[in-house]
Each structure stands twice: as structure tokens, then as C-alpha cells.
């Protein structure tokens, strides 16, 4: 494998690629999280609307209410129940997607970290090797100087 002369790390291109993959995974996770949170807010709003209508309905039951108004509430409750059920399905689906994106992000981060650790170890070994060569060179200079 050809050595990268800039920093001595042979797998720098792979590390750069893994960094880019991690960035992409972060964006995908953030998007999935936003979609999940938005869908959850819609679900909570549907529930609140249904609860508010139930309170109104219960209050109106005490007074005289005509059949058309009761039918209107029944239709609303039926529609709202369907909205809540379909929104729950969407929230569940987006929750699973968000979990998958989180796992993909974690995997990408682990892959990148492994290469960063390898790079650091190789760079430390390279520094030790250079220091050893420098020490040997200085010793050789001292020996030659002592011979004169």
C-alpha cells in the first residue's frame, strides 16, 4: 500500500471516507428524529382535541341537546379516533426508523473511531521510530566527535 507522505498514515483516505459517512449518518439521524418528534406532536394534538371535545360533549349532555348535535360529536369522535390510530402507526414507524438511524450512526462512529485509534498508534510508533533514529544519530555524532 502506498504511504501518505503528508502525515504517514496509510489509511488516511479510508479515514476521510468514514468521517464523511459519519456526517451523513448524523444528518439522517437528525432528520429521522425531527420527523418522529413532529409526528409525536401531531399525535398529542389529536389526543388533546379529542379530550377537549369529550369535555364539551359531557358538558352539553347536561343541557338539552338535539340529535343533530349529538351526531356531529359522534362523527367527530369517530374521525378523531381514526386520526389518532393512523398517527400512532406513523409515530411507531418513525420511531423504528429513528432507532435504525441511531444504530447506523453509532456503527459509523465506531468505524471512524477505530481508524482514528489506529492512526494515533501508527503516528506514535512513527514518532518513537524517529526519536530513536535521532538519538542514534546524535550518539554517532558524539562518538565521532570523541574520536577526534
N, C-alpha and C positions, 0 to 999 in steps of 0.2 A: 504494500500500500504506500502511496506517495505521501511523504511527510509535509505538513503545512509549515513553511518556514517562518511565518509570521509569529506563531505562538508555540509551535512544537507539538500541538495536539492533532493527531492524525484523523480524528473523527469529528473535526470542527463542523464540517458540512452537515453531518448527521445531527449533531447537537443543535445547530441552527434550525434544521428542519423540525426537530422535536419541540423547540421553542415556539415555532410558528404553529405547529399542531396544538400546542397547549393554548396559545392565544385564541385560535379558532374554537377550541372546546370551551374556553371561558365565555366567549360570545354566545355560543349555542346554549350553554347552561343559563346564562343571564336572560336570554330570550325566553327559554322554557320557563324559568322562574317567574318572569313578568307575566307571561300568558297564564300560568297557574294562579298567580295572585289575582289577576284581573278576573278570571273565571270564578274564583272563590268569592270575590267582592260581588259579582253579579248574583251568585247563589245566595249570598247573605241578604242582598237587596230584595230578591224574590221572596225569601222567607219573611223578611220584615214587612213587605207589602201584604203578604197573606195573613200575618199576625194582626196587622192593623185592620184589615178587612174583617177578620173574625171578631175583633173588639167592637167594631162598628155594627156588625151583624147582631152580636149579643145585645148591644145597647138598643138596637131597633126592635128586637124581639119583644122587649118590654112594652113598647108602644104599639099602636095599631100599624101594621104594615100590610100593604096589598100584595097580592100574589105575584104580580109582575116584578116588584122589587125583590121579593124572595127568589124568584127565578134568576134575576140578574146576579144576585150574590152566589147562587148555586153555580151558575155558568162561570163566574169569575173564579170561584174556588177550584172548579174542575180544570180550568185553563191554567191557573197558577200552580196547581199540583203537577200538571204535565210539564210546565216550565221548570219547576224545581227538580223533577225527576231527570229531565234531559240535561239540566245544568249539572246535576250530581254526576251523571255519566261523563260529561265533558271534564269536570274537575278531576274525577278519578283518572281519566285518560291522560290529562295534562300532568297529574301528579306522578304517574308512572313514567311519562316522558322526561319529566324533570329529574327523577331519580336516575334514569338511564344516562342522561346528560351529565349528572353529577359524577356517576361512576366513570364515564368516559373521560371527564376532566381529571379525576383522581388518577386514572391509569396514565394519561398523558403527562401529568405532573411527575408521577413516579418514574416514567421512562426518561424524562428530561433530567430529573434529579440523579438518576443512576449515571447518566453520561457526564453530568457536571462533577460528580464524585470521582469518576474515572479520570476526567480531565485534571482535576485538582491533584489526584495521586500521581498522575504522569508528570505534571508540572513540578510537583515536589521532588519526584525522583530526578527530573532533569536538573533542578536547582542543586540537589545533592551531588549529582554527577559533575556539574560544572564547578562546584565548590571544591570537590575532590581533585579535579584536574588543575584548578588554580592553585590549590595547596601543594600538589605535586610539582607544579611548575616553579612555585616560589621556593620549595625545598631544593629543587635542582639548581636554581639561581644561587641560593645560599651556599650550596656545596661547591659550585664553580667559583664563586667569589672567595670561599675559604681556601681553595686550591691555589689561588694566585698569590 
